[in-house]
């Protein structure tokens, strides 16, 4: 395996990280400024009345998944 290839777990965690962070940020922008949802499907993931909290949790969870996936990828190389 070359040093530039990523494990499937690291690639999946990167995708999940991207979806959660961008979806959460898009949701916050929509809630605060009324801008278009970039990832409109995330509105189906949040309960009514708790949109702001849910989008912030999505961002934090996305960052945690990305960090964990990066740690797993580094551990596999070393």
PyMOL Python script that loads the backbone (N, CA, C, O; Angstrom):
from pymol import cmd

cmd.read_pdbstr("""\
ATOM      1  N   UNK A   1       0.844  -1.174   0.000  1.00  0.00           N
ATOM      2  CA  UNK A   1       0.000   0.000   0.000  1.00  0.00           C
ATOM      3  C   UNK A   1       0.893   1.243   0.000  1.00  0.00           C
ATOM      4  O   UNK A   1       1.859   1.306   0.760  1.00  0.00           O
ATOM      5  N   UNK A   2       0.589   2.207  -0.823  1.00  0.00           N
ATOM      6  CA  UNK A   2       1.395   3.420  -0.873  1.00  0.00           C
ATOM      7  C   UNK A   2       1.011   4.348   0.265  1.00  0.00           C
ATOM      8  O   UNK A   2      -0.044   4.194   0.880  1.00  0.00           O
ATOM      9  N   UNK A   3       1.874   5.308   0.535  1.00  0.00           N
ATOM     10  CA  UNK A   3       1.618   6.225   1.649  1.00  0.00           C
ATOM     11  C   UNK A   3       0.520   7.234   1.323  1.00  0.00           C
ATOM     12  O   UNK A   3      -0.009   7.870   2.234  1.00  0.00           O
ATOM     13  N   UNK A   4       0.161   7.399   0.042  1.00  0.00           N
ATOM     14  CA  UNK A   4      -0.858   8.374  -0.314  1.00  0.00           C
ATOM     15  C   UNK A   4      -2.260   7.781  -0.333  1.00  0.00           C
ATOM     16  O   UNK A   4      -3.235   8.532  -0.351  1.00  0.00           O
ATOM     17  N   UNK A   5      -2.392   6.462  -0.329  1.00  0.00           N
ATOM     18  CA  UNK A   5      -3.723   5.873  -0.353  1.00  0.00           C
ATOM     19  C   UNK A   5      -4.324   5.894   1.044  1.00  0.00           C
ATOM     20  O   UNK A   5      -3.621   5.782   2.048  1.00  0.00           O
ATOM     21  N   UNK A   6      -5.645   6.042   1.079  1.00  0.00           N
ATOM     22  CA  UNK A   6      -6.349   6.091   2.349  1.00  0.00           C
ATOM     23  C   UNK A   6      -7.112   4.801   2.549  1.00  0.00           C
ATOM     24  O   UNK A   6      -7.577   4.185   1.590  1.00  0.00           O
ATOM     25  N   UNK A   7      -7.237   4.400   3.789  1.00  0.00           N
ATOM     26  CA  UNK A   7      -8.037   3.227   4.082  1.00  0.00           C
ATOM     27  C   UNK A   7      -9.509   3.560   3.834  1.00  0.00           C
ATOM     28  O   UNK A   7      -9.894   4.729   3.864  1.00  0.00           O
ATOM     29  N   UNK A   8     -10.325   2.547   3.592  1.00  0.00           N
ATOM     30  CA  UNK A   8     -11.758   2.807   3.383  1.00  0.00           C
ATOM     31  C   UNK A   8     -12.404   3.487   4.583  1.00  0.00           C
ATOM     32  O   UNK A   8     -13.297   4.318   4.418  1.00  0.00           O
ATOM     33  N   UNK A   9     -11.962   3.141   5.787  1.00  0.00           N
ATOM     34  CA  UNK A   9     -12.525   3.770   6.987  1.00  0.00           C
ATOM     35  C   UNK A   9     -12.183   5.253   7.042  1.00  0.00           C
ATOM     36  O   UNK A   9     -13.030   6.069   7.406  1.00  0.00           O
ATOM     37  N   UNK A  10     -10.963   5.606   6.687  1.00  0.00           N
ATOM     38  CA  UNK A  10     -10.559   7.011   6.695  1.00  0.00           C
ATOM     39  C   UNK A  10     -11.315   7.790   5.620  1.00  0.00           C
ATOM     40  O   UNK A  10     -11.709   8.935   5.843  1.00  0.00           O
ATOM     41  N   UNK A  11     -11.517   7.172   4.459  1.00  0.00           N
ATOM     42  CA  UNK A  11     -12.257   7.845   3.392  1.00  0.00           C
ATOM     43  C   UNK A  11     -13.720   8.050   3.788  1.00  0.00           C
ATOM     44  O   UNK A  11     -14.290   9.111   3.533  1.00  0.00           O
ATOM     45  N   UNK A  12     -14.327   7.039   4.410  1.00  0.00           N
ATOM     46  CA  UNK A  12     -15.718   7.158   4.845  1.00  0.00           C
ATOM     47  C   UNK A  12     -15.862   8.201   5.942  1.00  0.00           C
ATOM     48  O   UNK A  12     -16.814   8.982   5.929  1.00  0.00           O
ATOM     49  N   UNK A  13     -14.942   8.226   6.882  1.00  0.00           N
ATOM     50  CA  UNK A  13     -15.025   9.230   7.947  1.00  0.00           C
ATOM     51  C   UNK A  13     -14.818  10.637   7.387  1.00  0.00           C
ATOM     52  O   UNK A  13     -15.415  11.593   7.883  1.00  0.00           O
ATOM     53  N   UNK A  14     -13.983  10.769   6.366  1.00  0.00           N
ATOM     54  CA  UNK A  14     -13.814  12.070   5.723  1.00  0.00           C
ATOM     55  C   UNK A  14     -15.088  12.537   5.043  1.00  0.00           C
ATOM     56  O   UNK A  14     -15.436  13.715   5.110  1.00  0.00           O
ATOM     57  N   UNK A  15     -15.784  11.617   4.390  1.00  0.00           N
ATOM     58  CA  UNK A  15     -17.051  11.955   3.742  1.00  0.00           C
ATOM     59  C   UNK A  15     -18.109  12.342   4.765  1.00  0.00           C
ATOM     60  O   UNK A  15     -18.821  13.330   4.585  1.00  0.00           O
ATOM     61  N   UNK A  16     -18.213  11.566   5.836  1.00  0.00           N
ATOM     62  CA  UNK A  16     -19.186  11.880   6.884  1.00  0.00           C
ATOM     63  C   UNK A  16     -18.855  13.210   7.535  1.00  0.00           C
ATOM     64  O   UNK A  16     -19.754  14.000   7.824  1.00  0.00           O
ATOM     65  N   UNK A  17     -17.580  13.468   7.767  1.00  0.00           N
ATOM     66  CA  UNK A  17     -17.139  14.745   8.337  1.00  0.00           C
ATOM     67  C   UNK A  17     -17.570  15.901   7.446  1.00  0.00           C
ATOM     68  O   UNK A  17     -18.122  16.891   7.927  1.00  0.00           O
ATOM     69  N   UNK A  18     -17.318  15.774   6.150  1.00  0.00           N
ATOM     70  CA  UNK A  18     -17.676  16.832   5.202  1.00  0.00           C
ATOM     71  C   UNK A  18     -19.180  17.087   5.214  1.00  0.00           C
ATOM     72  O   UNK A  18     -19.618  18.235   5.296  1.00  0.00           O
ATOM     73  N   UNK A  19     -19.968  16.021   5.131  1.00  0.00           N
ATOM     74  CA  UNK A  19     -21.430  16.178   5.083  1.00  0.00           C
ATOM     75  C   UNK A  19     -21.948  16.836   6.350  1.00  0.00           C
ATOM     76  O   UNK A  19     -22.794  17.727   6.276  1.00  0.00           O
ATOM     77  N   UNK A  20     -21.458  16.418   7.509  1.00  0.00           N
ATOM     78  CA  UNK A  20     -21.950  16.986   8.760  1.00  0.00           C
ATOM     79  C   UNK A  20     -21.523  18.437   8.945  1.00  0.00           C
ATOM     80  O   UNK A  20     -22.335  19.275   9.336  1.00  0.00           O
ATOM     81  N   UNK A  21     -20.262  18.741   8.669  1.00  0.00           N
ATOM     82  CA  UNK A  21     -19.784  20.117   8.873  1.00  0.00           C
ATOM     83  C   UNK A  21     -20.433  21.076   7.874  1.00  0.00           C
ATOM     84  O   UNK A  21     -20.930  22.133   8.262  1.00  0.00           O
ATOM     85  N   UNK A  22     -20.428  20.717   6.604  1.00  0.00           N
ATOM     86  CA  UNK A  22     -21.013  21.614   5.597  1.00  0.00           C
ATOM     87  C   UNK A  22     -22.529  21.700   5.764  1.00  0.00           C
ATOM     88  O   UNK A  22     -23.107  22.777   5.619  1.00  0.00           O
ATOM     89  N   UNK A  23     -23.173  20.577   6.066  1.00  0.00           N
ATOM     90  CA  UNK A  23     -24.622  20.597   6.287  1.00  0.00           C
ATOM     91  C   UNK A  23     -25.001  21.418   7.498  1.00  0.00           C
ATOM     92  O   UNK A  23     -25.976  22.169   7.459  1.00  0.00           O
ATOM     93  N   UNK A  24     -24.241  21.285   8.582  1.00  0.00           N
ATOM     94  CA  UNK A  24     -24.521  22.076   9.782  1.00  0.00           C
ATOM     95  C   UNK A  24     -24.283  23.561   9.560  1.00  0.00           C
ATOM     96  O   UNK A  24     -25.079  24.395   9.991  1.00  0.00           O
ATOM     97  N   UNK A  25     -23.189  23.889   8.888  1.00  0.00           N
ATOM     98  CA  UNK A  25     -22.904  25.303   8.602  1.00  0.00           C
ATOM     99  C   UNK A  25     -23.957  25.882   7.660  1.00  0.00           C
ATOM    100  O   UNK A  25     -24.386  27.024   7.829  1.00  0.00           O
ATOM    101  N   UNK A  26     -24.364  25.106   6.683  1.00  0.00           N
ATOM    102  CA  UNK A  26     -25.400  25.554   5.753  1.00  0.00           C
ATOM    103  C   UNK A  26     -26.720  25.787   6.484  1.00  0.00           C
ATOM    104  O   UNK A  26     -27.423  26.762   6.217  1.00  0.00           O
ATOM    105  N   UNK A  27     -27.046  24.891   7.403  1.00  0.00           N
ATOM    106  CA  UNK A  27     -28.267  25.051   8.184  1.00  0.00           C
ATOM    107  C   UNK A  27     -28.234  26.284   9.064  1.00  0.00           C
ATOM    108  O   UNK A  27     -29.229  26.999   9.183  1.00  0.00           O
ATOM    109  N   UNK A  28     -27.074  26.534   9.689  1.00  0.00           N
ATOM    110  CA  UNK A  28     -26.949  27.737  10.518  1.00  0.00           C
ATOM    111  C   UNK A  28     -27.089  29.000   9.684  1.00  0.00           C
ATOM    112  O   UNK A  28     -27.772  29.942  10.086  1.00  0.00           O
ATOM    113  N   UNK A  29     -26.446  29.021   8.524  1.00  0.00           N
ATOM    114  CA  UNK A  29     -26.576  30.195   7.655  1.00  0.00           C
ATOM    115  C   UNK A  29     -28.020  30.404   7.222  1.00  0.00           C
ATOM    116  O   UNK A  29     -28.494  31.536   7.132  1.00  0.00           O
ATOM    117  N   UNK A  30     -28.706  29.316   6.959  1.00  0.00           N
ATOM    118  CA  UNK A  30     -30.113  29.431   6.558  1.00  0.00           C
ATOM    119  C   UNK A  30     -30.966  29.955   7.715  1.00  0.00           C
ATOM    120  O   UNK A  30     -31.840  30.798   7.512  1.00  0.00           O
ATOM    121  N   UNK A  31     -30.715  29.460   8.914  1.00  0.00           N
ATOM    122  CA  UNK A  31     -31.492  29.905  10.073  1.00  0.00           C
ATOM    123  C   UNK A  31     -31.222  31.364  10.410  1.00  0.00           C
ATOM    124  O   UNK A  31     -32.148  32.110  10.729  1.00  0.00           O
ATOM    125  N   UNK A  32     -29.962  31.775  10.342  1.00  0.00           N
ATOM    126  CA  UNK A  32     -29.605  33.126  10.743  1.00  0.00           C
ATOM    127  C   UNK A  32     -29.890  34.169   9.674  1.00  0.00           C
ATOM    128  O   UNK A  32     -30.372  35.258   9.983  1.00  0.00           O
ATOM    129  N   UNK A  33     -29.593  33.844   8.411  1.00  0.00           N
ATOM    130  CA  UNK A  33     -29.678  34.846   7.356  1.00  0.00           C
ATOM    131  C   UNK A  33     -30.720  34.549   6.286  1.00  0.00           C
ATOM    132  O   UNK A  33     -30.975  35.398   5.432  1.00  0.00           O
ATOM    133  N   UNK A  34     -31.322  33.374   6.309  1.00  0.00           N
ATOM    134  CA  UNK A  34     -32.321  33.021   5.321  1.00  0.00           C
ATOM    135  C   UNK A  34     -31.741  32.626   3.976  1.00  0.00           C
ATOM    136  O   UNK A  34     -32.451  32.605   2.970  1.00  0.00           O
ATOM    137  N   UNK A  35     -30.439  32.309   3.954  1.00  0.00           N
ATOM    138  CA  UNK A  35     -29.813  31.901   2.698  1.00  0.00           C
ATOM    139  C   UNK A  35     -30.299  30.531   2.291  1.00  0.00           C
ATOM    140  O   UNK A  35     -30.872  29.799   3.098  1.00  0.00           O
ATOM    141  N   UNK A  36     -30.074  30.191   1.062  1.00  0.00           N
ATOM    142  CA  UNK A  36     -30.471  28.890   0.522  1.00  0.00           C
ATOM    143  C   UNK A  36     -29.711  27.776   1.229  1.00  0.00           C
ATOM    144  O   UNK A  36     -28.532  27.915   1.552  1.00  0.00           O
ATOM    145  N   UNK A  37     -30.406  26.677   1.460  1.00  0.00           N
ATOM    146  CA  UNK A  37     -29.751  25.488   2.013  1.00  0.00           C
ATOM    147  C   UNK A  37     -28.866  24.881   0.945  1.00  0.00           C
ATOM    148  O   UNK A  37     -29.350  24.517  -0.127  1.00  0.00           O
ATOM    149  N   UNK A  38     -27.578  24.767   1.220  1.00  0.00           N
ATOM    150  CA  UNK A  38     -26.670  24.100   0.295  1.00  0.00           C
ATOM    151  C   UNK A  38     -26.934  22.604   0.317  1.00  0.00           C
ATOM    152  O   UNK A  38     -26.935  21.947  -0.725  1.00  0.00           O
ATOM    153  N   UNK A  39     -27.155  22.074   1.503  1.00  0.00           N
ATOM    154  CA  UNK A  39     -27.481  20.657   1.675  1.00  0.00           C
ATOM    155  C   UNK A  39     -28.843  20.610   2.361  1.00  0.00           C
ATOM    156  O   UNK A  39     -28.933  20.427   3.575  1.00  0.00           O
ATOM    157  N   UNK A  40     -29.879  20.774   1.584  1.00  0.00           N
ATOM    158  CA  UNK A  40     -31.224  20.907   2.128  1.00  0.00           C
ATOM    159  C   UNK A  40     -31.752  19.690   2.841  1.00  0.00           C
ATOM    160  O   UNK A  40     -32.677  19.806   3.645  1.00  0.00           O
ATOM    161  N   UNK A  41     -31.188  18.512   2.569  1.00  0.00           N
ATOM    162  CA  UNK A  41     -31.697  17.305   3.204  1.00  0.00           C
ATOM    163  C   UNK A  41     -31.452  17.282   4.706  1.00  0.00           C
ATOM    164  O   UNK A  41     -32.122  16.534   5.417  1.00  0.00           O
ATOM    165  N   UNK A  42     -30.516  18.075   5.212  1.00  0.00           N
ATOM    166  CA  UNK A  42     -30.234  18.042   6.648  1.00  0.00           C
ATOM    167  C   UNK A  42     -31.389  18.589   7.467  1.00  0.00           C
ATOM    168  O   UNK A  42     -31.469  18.326   8.667  1.00  0.00           O
ATOM    169  N   UNK A  43     -32.287  19.345   6.844  1.00  0.00           N
ATOM    170  CA  UNK A  43     -33.427  19.858   7.601  1.00  0.00           C
ATOM    171  C   UNK A  43     -34.335  18.728   8.077  1.00  0.00           C
ATOM    172  O   UNK A  43     -35.100  18.908   9.025  1.00  0.00           O
ATOM    173  N   UNK A  44     -34.257  17.558   7.425  1.00  0.00           N
ATOM    174  CA  UNK A  44     -35.048  16.416   7.853  1.00  0.00           C
ATOM    175  C   UNK A  44     -34.424  15.693   9.040  1.00  0.00           C
ATOM    176  O   UNK A  44     -35.061  14.828   9.640  1.00  0.00           O
ATOM    177  N   UNK A  45     -33.196  16.034   9.382  1.00  0.00           N
ATOM    178  CA  UNK A  45     -32.494  15.394  10.486  1.00  0.00           C
ATOM    179  C   UNK A  45     -32.667  16.126  11.809  1.00  0.00           C
ATOM    180  O   UNK A  45     -32.294  15.599  12.858  1.00  0.00           O
ATOM    181  N   UNK A  46     -33.226  17.331  11.775  1.00  0.00           N
ATOM    182  CA  UNK A  46     -33.307  18.131  12.998  1.00  0.00           C
ATOM    183  C   UNK A  46     -34.753  18.235  13.469  1.00  0.00           C
ATOM    184  O   UNK A  46     -35.665  18.387  12.656  1.00  0.00           O
ATOM    185  N   UNK A  47     -34.966  18.153  14.785  1.00  0.00           N
ATOM    186  CA  UNK A  47     -36.330  18.302  15.305  1.00  0.00           C
ATOM    187  C   UNK A  47     -36.763  19.766  15.289  1.00  0.00           C
ATOM    188  O   UNK A  47     -35.949  20.671  15.477  1.00  0.00           O
ATOM    189  N   UNK A  48     -38.030  19.976  15.066  1.00  0.00           N
ATOM    190  CA  UNK A  48     -38.581  21.330  15.024  1.00  0.00           C
ATOM    191  C   UNK A  48     -38.387  22.062  16.343  1.00  0.00           C
ATOM    192  O   UNK A  48     -38.616  21.502  17.415  1.00  0.00           O
ATOM    193  N   UNK A  49     -37.971  23.296  16.258  1.00  0.00           N
ATOM    194  CA  UNK A  49     -37.739  24.106  17.446  1.00  0.00           C
ATOM    195  C   UNK A  49     -36.326  24.016  17.989  1.00  0.00           C
ATOM    196  O   UNK A  49     -35.943  24.808  18.850  1.00  0.00           O
ATOM    197  N   UNK A  50     -35.549  23.064  17.502  1.00  0.00           N
ATOM    198  CA  UNK A  50     -34.185  22.866  17.979  1.00  0.00           C
ATOM    199  C   UNK A  50     -33.185  22.942  16.832  1.00  0.00           C
ATOM    200  O   UNK A  50     -32.154  22.271  16.860  1.00  0.00           O
ATOM    201  N   UNK A  51     -33.479  23.740  15.844  1.00  0.00           N
ATOM    202  CA  UNK A  51     -32.647  23.784  14.650  1.00  0.00           C
ATOM    203  C   UNK A  51     -31.233  24.270  14.940  1.00  0.00           C
ATOM    204  O   UNK A  51     -30.263  23.638  14.521  1.00  0.00           O
ATOM    205  N   UNK A  52     -31.108  25.378  15.648  1.00  0.00           N
ATOM    206  CA  UNK A  52     -29.782  25.953  15.920  1.00  0.00           C
ATOM    207  C   UNK A  52     -28.918  24.955  16.691  1.00  0.00           C
ATOM    208  O   UNK A  52     -27.771  24.702  16.320  1.00  0.00           O
ATOM    209  N   UNK A  53     -29.473  24.390  17.765  1.00  0.00           N
ATOM    210  CA  UNK A  53     -28.723  23.413  18.560  1.00  0.00           C
ATOM    211  C   UNK A  53     -28.311  22.218  17.703  1.00  0.00           C
ATOM    212  O   UNK A  53     -27.177  21.746  17.787  1.00  0.00           O
ATOM    213  N   UNK A  54     -29.230  21.740  16.890  1.00  0.00           N
ATOM    214  CA  UNK A  54     -28.953  20.562  16.070  1.00  0.00           C
ATOM    215  C   UNK A  54     -27.855  20.832  15.052  1.00  0.00           C
ATOM    216  O   UNK A  54     -26.996  19.978  14.829  1.00  0.00           O
ATOM    217  N   UNK A  55     -27.870  21.997  14.438  1.00  0.00           N
ATOM    218  CA  UNK A  55     -26.835  22.314  13.454  1.00  0.00           C
ATOM    219  C   UNK A  55     -25.471  22.478  14.112  1.00  0.00           C
ATOM    220  O   UNK A  55     -24.456  22.081  13.540  1.00  0.00           O
ATOM    221  N   UNK A  56     -25.437  23.057  15.302  1.00  0.00           N
ATOM    222  CA  UNK A  56     -24.168  23.179  16.028  1.00  0.00           C
ATOM    223  C   UNK A  56     -23.654  21.790  16.406  1.00  0.00           C
ATOM    224  O   UNK A  56     -22.459  21.519  16.286  1.00  0.00           O
ATOM    225  N   UNK A  57     -24.546  20.910  16.861  1.00  0.00           N
ATOM    226  CA  UNK A  57     -24.152  19.548  17.203  1.00  0.00           C
ATOM    227  C   UNK A  57     -23.652  18.813  15.965  1.00  0.00           C
ATOM    228  O   UNK A  57     -22.704  18.033  16.054  1.00  0.00           O
ATOM    229  N   UNK A  58     -24.278  19.050  14.806  1.00  0.00           N
ATOM    230  CA  UNK A  58     -23.808  18.436  13.567  1.00  0.00           C
ATOM    231  C   UNK A  58     -22.372  18.849  13.252  1.00  0.00           C
ATOM    232  O   UNK A  58     -21.552  18.015  12.870  1.00  0.00           O
ATOM    233  N   UNK A  59     -22.073  20.128  13.413  1.00  0.00           N
ATOM    234  CA  UNK A  59     -20.724  20.616  13.136  1.00  0.00           C
ATOM    235  C   UNK A  59     -19.719  19.987  14.097  1.00  0.00           C
ATOM    236  O   UNK A  59     -18.664  19.515  13.673  1.00  0.00           O
ATOM    237  N   UNK A  60     -20.041  19.978  15.380  1.00  0.00           N
ATOM    238  CA  UNK A  60     -19.133  19.405  16.377  1.00  0.00           C
ATOM    239  C   UNK A  60     -18.948  17.912  16.138  1.00  0.00           C
ATOM    240  O   UNK A  60     -17.829  17.407  16.223  1.00  0.00           O
ATOM    241  N   UNK A  61     -20.024  17.208  15.841  1.00  0.00           N
ATOM    242  CA  UNK A  61     -19.936  15.779  15.568  1.00  0.00           C
ATOM    243  C   UNK A  61     -19.123  15.509  14.308  1.00  0.00           C
ATOM    244  O   UNK A  61     -18.349  14.553  14.258  1.00  0.00           O
ATOM    245  N   UNK A  62     -19.294  16.341  13.299  1.00  0.00           N
ATOM    246  CA  UNK A  62     -18.509  16.194  12.076  1.00  0.00           C
ATOM    247  C   UNK A  62     -17.028  16.387  12.328  1.00  0.00           C
ATOM    248  O   UNK A  62     -16.205  15.635  11.805  1.00  0.00           O
ATOM    249  N   UNK A  63     -16.679  17.383  13.120  1.00  0.00           N
ATOM    250  CA  UNK A  63     -15.272  17.599  13.457  1.00  0.00           C
ATOM    251  C   UNK A  63     -14.709  16.436  14.271  1.00  0.00           C
ATOM    252  O   UNK A  63     -13.555  16.047  14.088  1.00  0.00           O
ATOM    253  N   UNK A  64     -15.524  15.882  15.170  1.00  0.00           N
ATOM    254  CA  UNK A  64     -15.068  14.737  15.965  1.00  0.00           C
ATOM    255  C   UNK A  64     -14.859  13.505  15.088  1.00  0.00           C
ATOM    256  O   UNK A  64     -13.877  12.782  15.261  1.00  0.00           O
ATOM    257  N   UNK A  65     -15.770  13.260  14.151  1.00  0.00           N
ATOM    258  CA  UNK A  65     -15.631  12.116  13.246  1.00  0.00           C
ATOM    259  C   UNK A  65     -14.399  12.291  12.366  1.00  0.00           C
ATOM    260  O   UNK A  65     -13.662  11.333  12.135  1.00  0.00           O
ATOM    261  N   UNK A  66     -14.171  13.501  11.875  1.00  0.00           N
ATOM    262  CA  UNK A  66     -12.993  13.763  11.059  1.00  0.00           C
ATOM    263  C   UNK A  66     -11.702  13.568  11.826  1.00  0.00           C
ATOM    264  O   UNK A  66     -10.740  13.011  11.297  1.00  0.00           O
ATOM    265  N   UNK A  67     -11.672  14.020  13.065  1.00  0.00           N
ATOM    266  CA  UNK A  67     -10.485  13.859  13.902  1.00  0.00           C
ATOM    267  C   UNK A  67     -10.235  12.383  14.214  1.00  0.00           C
ATOM    268  O   UNK A  67      -9.096  11.917  14.173  1.00  0.00           O
ATOM    269  N   UNK A  68     -11.303  11.657  14.524  1.00  0.00           N
ATOM    270  CA  UNK A  68     -11.157  10.231  14.821  1.00  0.00           C
ATOM    271  C   UNK A  68     -10.693   9.461  13.585  1.00  0.00           C
ATOM    272  O   UNK A  68      -9.839   8.580  13.689  1.00  0.00           O
ATOM    273  N   UNK A  69     -11.249   9.785  12.422  1.00  0.00           N
ATOM    274  CA  UNK A  69     -10.824   9.115  11.201  1.00  0.00           C
ATOM    275  C   UNK A  69      -9.375   9.404  10.863  1.00  0.00           C
ATOM    276  O   UNK A  69      -8.656   8.526  10.385  1.00  0.00           O
ATOM    277  N   UNK A  70      -8.947  10.625  11.107  1.00  0.00           N
ATOM    278  CA  UNK A  70      -7.546  10.988  10.869  1.00  0.00           C
ATOM    279  C   UNK A  70      -6.623  10.234  11.825  1.00  0.00           C
ATOM    280  O   UNK A  70      -5.548   9.781  11.431  1.00  0.00           O
ATOM    281  N   UNK A  71      -7.048  10.102  13.082  1.00  0.00           N
ATOM    282  CA  UNK A  71      -6.241   9.371  14.064  1.00  0.00           C
ATOM    283  C   UNK A  71      -6.133   7.896  13.687  1.00  0.00           C
ATOM    284  O   UNK A  71      -5.069   7.295  13.835  1.00  0.00           O
ATOM    285  N   UNK A  72      -7.220   7.313  13.204  1.00  0.00           N
ATOM    286  CA  UNK A  72      -7.197   5.906  12.786  1.00  0.00           C
ATOM    287  C   UNK A  72      -6.286   5.747  11.570  1.00  0.00           C
ATOM    288  O   UNK A  72      -5.536   4.774  11.487  1.00  0.00           O
ATOM    289  N   UNK A  73      -6.340   6.676  10.642  1.00  0.00           N
ATOM    290  CA  UNK A  73      -5.497   6.602   9.451  1.00  0.00           C
ATOM    291  C   UNK A  73      -4.010   6.726   9.834  1.00  0.00           C
ATOM    292  O   UNK A  73      -3.168   6.014   9.288  1.00  0.00           O
ATOM    293  N   UNK A  74      -3.700   7.616  10.757  1.00  0.00           N
ATOM    294  CA  UNK A  74      -2.300   7.773  11.201  1.00  0.00           C
ATOM    295  C   UNK A  74      -1.812   6.535  11.947  1.00  0.00           C
ATOM    296  O   UNK A  74      -0.662   6.121  11.805  1.00  0.00           O
ATOM    297  N   UNK A  75      -2.694   5.962  12.730  1.00  0.00           N
ATOM    298  CA  UNK A  75      -2.321   4.773  13.505  1.00  0.00           C
ATOM    299  C   UNK A  75      -2.050   3.595  12.578  1.00  0.00           C
ATOM    300  O   UNK A  75      -1.161   2.786  12.842  1.00  0.00           O
ATOM    301  N   UNK A  76      -2.811   3.495  11.498  1.00  0.00           N
ATOM    302  CA  UNK A  76      -2.623   2.421  10.550  1.00  0.00           C
ATOM    303  C   UNK A  76      -1.325   2.528   9.776  1.00  0.00           C
ATOM    304  O   UNK A  76      -0.757   1.512   9.374  1.00  0.00           O
ATOM    305  N   UNK A  77      -0.842   3.758   9.558  1.00  0.00           N
ATOM    306  CA  UNK A  77       0.413   3.973   8.830  1.00  0.00           C
ATOM    307  C   UNK A  77       1.638   3.698   9.700  1.00  0.00           C
ATOM    308  O   UNK A  77       2.680   3.264   9.210  1.00  0.00           O
ATOM    309  N   UNK A  78       1.492   3.959  10.994  1.00  0.00           N
ATOM    310  CA  UNK A  78       2.655   3.890  11.874  1.00  0.00           C
ATOM    311  C   UNK A  78       2.897   2.555  12.378  1.00  0.00           C
ATOM    312  O   UNK A  78       3.845   2.342  13.134  1.00  0.00           O
TER     313      UNK A  78
END
""", "prot")
cmd.dss("prot")
cmd.show_as("cartoon", "prot")
cmd.util.cbc("prot")
cmd.orient("prot")
